[in-house]
Each structure stands twice: as C-alpha cells, then as structure tokens.
Amino acid sequence: MIFCKFSITPFADSGGGRTRGENEMSEEVVKNGDTVKVSYTGRFTDGEVFDTSDPKIAKENGIFNPYREYSPLVFIVGAGQVIRGFEKAVLGMKVGEKKTVEIPPEEAYGEVNPELVVTLPMEMFREANIEPKVGIILETSSGMCQVKEVREEEVVVDFNNPMAGKTLVFDIKVEEIVQS
C-alpha cells in the first residue's frame, strides 16, 4: 500500500558527559567516538541553502519551519549518524573552529541510480485513494519515493534520495566536544 507521510525530526541535545565549550580554551580536537555539537549551514554548489541549524539563516533563505527546533547538530563521530563527508570534515577540528567543506556525492548520498526510478500502475494509487502529483513524497512498502511523472495509466517514481548525485557545501563550526 502507498500512502503519504510527513515527519519532523528535530535534533536533540544528547545531554550528560563532560563538555568543552567555546569559552574554554582547549586544544582538544574532534576524534572518532566523540560526541560533538556542530552548527552548520548546508547548500548546493549554486548557493541555494537546503538546511541549517540557524533559524535566522533559514528565514533569510525561505526554508524556515516553525515546527522544527533550530539548534546545533549532536552526533557521535564515526557512528554513521551523518553523511560520511560531514563526519570526515569535523575530524581534527577544535572547539570554536569554523570551516567550509565541499562534499562530493560519493561522500554524501551517493550517485543517482537509474534502477531506482520505476514505473507503477495508476491502479495502485487509485486503490490507495491517492491522487499522484509531481513532486510529492510517498512512503511505500519499498521505501520513500518522489513522484516524477504522472501519465494516464502509470506513475513514474524515484526511490533515490533527493540529494543523490549532488555535491553539497557545508559551513560548519564545532560548538562542543562531549567526552563519553
């Protein structure tokens, strides 16, 4: 069965542990296994911002979501909780350090796989009481997909991640290193 699903996942502070904040002078660098708190802004190579931890930047770029919590991203370095290129970028950084990094598709969401673009019969949508429209995101038994084309008796959907095939640019700043 196919149905539409929308979800909001705010980033939450992991809490606990010893921290090194920006006001403390520390030469400690981010290493695998560290829990880090990172402020970021992500954009495509054309400059279009697609995500940020800063509500002001989100508003300035027309992507502000009032239901989302804008705060630094908290993750464990090396645990695969963020894209590989983002993880690599923070390794070796110090608290308070800023950098801009360009992450190629193979270090982000991968290249576009043409085999993940499939044609489904319109009958599936009728049975699920869904009117397919180009651009909508659907959750199916096979995973999330986006409607790319609507024909009279079939619908073309793409199971690739919407960021697949894209080079991503991130401005990042390490806010804290939380030791485990």
Phi and psi in degrees as a GROMACS rama.xvg file:
@    title "Ramachandran Plot"
@    xaxis  label "Phi"
@    yaxis  label "Psi"
@TYPE xy
-107.541  135.849  ILE-2
-151.109  154.854  PHE-3
-79.6126  143.588  CYS-4
-144.177  131.032  LYS-5
-120.738  135.874  PHE-6
-139.056  150.166  SER-7
-121.211  124.943  ILE-8
-123.133  96.8167  THR-9
-73.2248  152.386  PRO-10
-82.2544  133.144  PHE-11
-114.192  147.965  ALA-12
-69.8196  136.601  ASP-13
-74.7639  -22.6999  SER-14
66.6023  165.341  GLY-15
70.5937  171.279  GLY-16
81.9553  167.262  GLY-17
-82.3594  137.016  ARG-18
-121.197  155.352  THR-19
-121.474  107.301  ARG-20
-92.919  173.476  GLY-21
-62.9454  -29.7464  GLU-22
-76.909  -11.3429  ASN-23
-94.4678  136.347  GLU-24
-82.0016  116.516  MET-25
-141.188  135.602  SER-26
-96.1225  2.79071  GLU-27
-61.4722  138.782  GLU-28
-114.083  156.041  VAL-29
-67.7148  132.783  VAL-30
-135.365  166.075  LYS-31
-54.5169  137.461  ASN-32
94.4397  -16.82  GLY-33
-72.7042  143.631  ASP-34
-92.0673  125.809  THR-35
-121.628  156.135  VAL-36
-119.282  118.39  LYS-37
-128.574  128.127  VAL-38
-85.9506  146.464  SER-39
-155.171  158.217  TYR-40
-136.899  126.441  THR-41
-108.051  137.494  GLY-42
-145.221  162.922  ARG-43
-83.4373  169.974  PHE-44
-64.7787  -18.842  THR-45
-84.1333  0.532926  ASP-46
96.7263  -9.62677  GLY-47
-67.8493  123.087  GLU-48
-78.6999  130.49  VAL-49
-112.405  -18.6243  PHE-50
-162.901  152.973  ASP-51
-161.908  157.141  THR-52
-94.4459  -0.894598  SER-53
-106.683  116.047  ASP-54
-62.7542  -31.2786  PRO-55
-64.7524  -45.3088  LYS-56
-64.719  -39.7475  ILE-57
-59.4205  -45.4505  ALA-58
-64.5507  -44.7153  LYS-59
-60.498  -27.2562  GLU-60
-107.041  9.5057  ASN-61
69.8742  25.0179  GLY-62
-118.876  11.4096  ILE-63
-63.9845  133.753  PHE-64
-121.66  111.521  ASN-65
-65.7288  -13.8744  PRO-66
-92.941  -1.36178  TYR-67
-102.579  144.651  ARG-68
-88.4123  120.94  GLU-69
-94.7322  110.501  TYR-70
-157.861  166.165  SER-71
-57.4171  148.911  PRO-72
-78.7806  130.968  LEU-73
-111.884  125.889  VAL-74
-155.023  163.08  PHE-75
-96.0044  119.729  ILE-76
-66.0306  127.857  VAL-77
93.8384  -4.97577  GLY-78
-92.1283  -0.220159  ALA-79
73.4239  24.5182  GLY-80
-83.7336  -15.8821  GLN-81
-131.848  170.791  VAL-82
-62.186  149.514  ILE-83
-55.64  -43.175  ARG-84
-64.9035  -33.6272  GLY-85
-69.0796  -43.3874  PHE-86
-59.3245  -47.1414  GLU-87
-61.3623  -36.5625  LYS-88
-64.2188  -36.8602  ALA-89
-82.0579  -20.2017  VAL-90
-58.1875  129.034  LEU-91
86.5867  -7.10035  GLY-92
-77.0522  154.103  MET-93
-103.46  159.391  LYS-94
-59.0446  132.55  VAL-95
90.0775  -13.8122  GLY-96
-74.3696  142.905  GLU-97
-120.955  149.133  LYS-98
-157.385  159.795  LYS-99
-114.152  131.659  THR-100
-131.563  139.568  VAL-101
-102.467  125.57  GLU-102
-114.549  116.627  ILE-103
-71.8788  161.162  PRO-104
-51.445  -39.4819  PRO-105
-68.4125  -16.5294  GLU-106
-103.035  2.90585  GLU-107
-119.659  -104.436  ALA-108
-107.798  12.7202  TYR-109
81.987  174.366  GLY-110
-80.8918  160.787  GLU-111
-69.4655  130.657  VAL-112
-104.17  109.606  ASN-113
-59.7514  -23.3014  PRO-114
-70.2937  -14.3587  GLU-115
-91.2989  2.98536  LEU-116
-99.5574  113.362  VAL-117
-128.445  158.349  VAL-118
-106.693  127.499  THR-119
-113.715  148.768  LEU-120
-68.9913  139.79  PRO-121
-57.0395  -28.2603  MET-122
-57.6209  -35.1368  GLU-123
-59.9842  -38.9377  MET-124
-73.4803  -39.854  PHE-125
-61.2989  -45.2122  ARG-126
-63.0675  -30.9708  GLU-127
-89.9381  1.47512  ALA-128
60.197  42.6819  ASN-129
-118.513  131.617  ILE-130
-96.6187  104.741  GLU-131
-69.4246  138.183  PRO-132
-134.171  143  LYS-133
-56.6228  129.66  VAL-134
101.082  -20.0814  GLY-135
-72.0399  150.811  ILE-136
-101.366  133.434  ILE-137
-123.243  151.148  LEU-138
-109.65  126.384  GLU-139
-120.155  175.753  THR-140
-64.8689  -16.672  SER-141
-97.8264  -2.16073  SER-142
122.005  -175.181  GLY-143
-76.7213  145.603  MET-144
-150.661  163.494  CYS-145
-119.756  137.043  GLN-146
-73.4196  123.716  VAL-147
-104.186  -30.5744  LYS-148
-155.104  138.964  GLU-149
-117.697  120.144  VAL-150
-110.733  177.795  ARG-151
-60.8955  -45.0095  GLU-152
-120.585  8.49224  GLU-153
-154.371  161.586  GLU-154
-131.105  130.588  VAL-155
-94.5851  124.126  VAL-156
-123.534  154.121  VAL-157
-120.969  118.078  ASP-158
-90.0725  -0.0179987  PHE-159
-67.3824  149.93  ASN-160
-61.4333  138.183  ASN-161
-57.9158  -20.3369  PRO-162
-92.3554  -2.43374  MET-163
-60.1864  140.162  ALA-164
81.1517  1.79659  GLY-165
-108.085  139.762  LYS-166
-84.7112  131.186  THR-167
-112.09  143.74  LEU-168
-117.963  128.023  VAL-169
-123.039  132.414  PHE-170
-94.5616  120.672  ASP-171
-127.647  150.499  ILE-172
-141.064  126.364  LYS-173
-79.1632  117.464  VAL-174
-89.3675  -39.3351  GLU-175
-153.111  152.646  GLU-176
-116.326  119.832  ILE-177
-104.357  115.521  VAL-178
-76.8871  141.434  GLN-179
